Amino acid sequence: MKNSTNIEYFDNYAIVTMVGDFHSIEDAEQIRETFKEVHKKGFNNILINLKEVFFLNSPVMGSFLSGNAIVNKAGGNFVVFNANDYVENLFAVMKLDLVFSICKTLEKSLDKIK
């Protein structure tokens, strides 16, 4: 399966949907650029849908930290949702669940930006 990202823009937030396994430096750079693109379009609340992601490596996790820093500096929120148990555990082991919000559903993630 080829990796992909899709961006949907709403009133005060954007949803970045990731599909595939993200495990290379190139993947990390692509994700980081995606977050920058969303922010440059004026969206400070970024929700990341990981429903179809089965693996993320540490450079990609670093891209999540970059995205979080960008939106936090602008007063926004960075929220991950729909992560499977394995990916959610990776966030917990790396203590990233203490840095940004991780929710089970879109509805709960929307509560984080209101």
N, C-alpha and C positions, 0 to 999 in steps of 0.2 A: 504494500500500500504506500502510495506517495504521500508525503506530508503536505498539509495545506492549512491555510488560515483564511477565515472569512470574517469580514467586519460588517456589523449592522449598526447603524446609527439611529438613536432615538432622541427624545427631547434633551435630556440632561445626562445621558450615558451612552456608552458604546459597548457592544458585546463582541468580543473576539472569540470565535469558535476555532479551536485547533483540532485537527484530525491527523492521526498517525502516531508514530514513535519518533520522538525528538531526541537525538543522541549525538549530534555532531556540532562542531564549532560553527559551521555554516547555519545550522538550525538555530543556534543561540543568537547569532547575528541577525537572522531574519526576524526572529521574535522581537528582539530589542528594537529593530527598525519599525516593526509593526506598531509597537507601543508608542514610539516617537511620532509616527504618522498620525495616530489617533489623537494624541495630545496636541499636535500642531494644528489639527482641525478644530481645536477648541473644546475638546471633551476631556474633562478632568476626572470623570468617573468611568473606570474601565472594569468591565466584568469579563472574566475569562472562563469560557465553557470548555471543560476538559472531558466531556462525556465520551468522546471517541479517541482519547489518548490513553495509551497503555504503558508508556515509559517516558520519563524525562530525565536527562542527565544533569550533573551539577552545573555545567555552563549555561544550560537552558534555565535552570533555577536561578542562576545569577541574572539572567535577563528579566526574570520576574522581579527580582530585587530592584533592578534599574527602573522598570516600569512603575513599581510602587513608589520609588523615590521621586520620579517625575511628577506623578499625580499628587502625592502628598505635599510636595513643595508648592503646588498650585491650589492646595486646599481640597483636593478630591479624594476619592477612595479607589482602592485596587482590591477587587474581590474575585476569588477563584470559586467556581462552583461545578458540580457534577463530576468531581474527580472520583475515580474508582478507589477501592480500598488500598491498593498497592501504592498509587500515586499520593493519596492522602497520607499514608504512612511515611512516604519519603519526605513530605512537607513537615510532618511531626518530628521525624528523626533529625532533620536539619534545622529544627526550631523555627521554620518559616511561618508556622501557624501562629507564632507570637508576633510576627511582623505585619502580616496582612490577613484579612478575613478569608476563611475557607468555609463554604456553605454547601449543603447537600443539594439545594434546588435553586432555580432562578428566582423564585418568589422570595426565599430567605435572603438571597444576595441583594435583591432590590430593597429590602428592608434596611440594609447596611448603608445605602446611599440617600435615604430620605432624611 
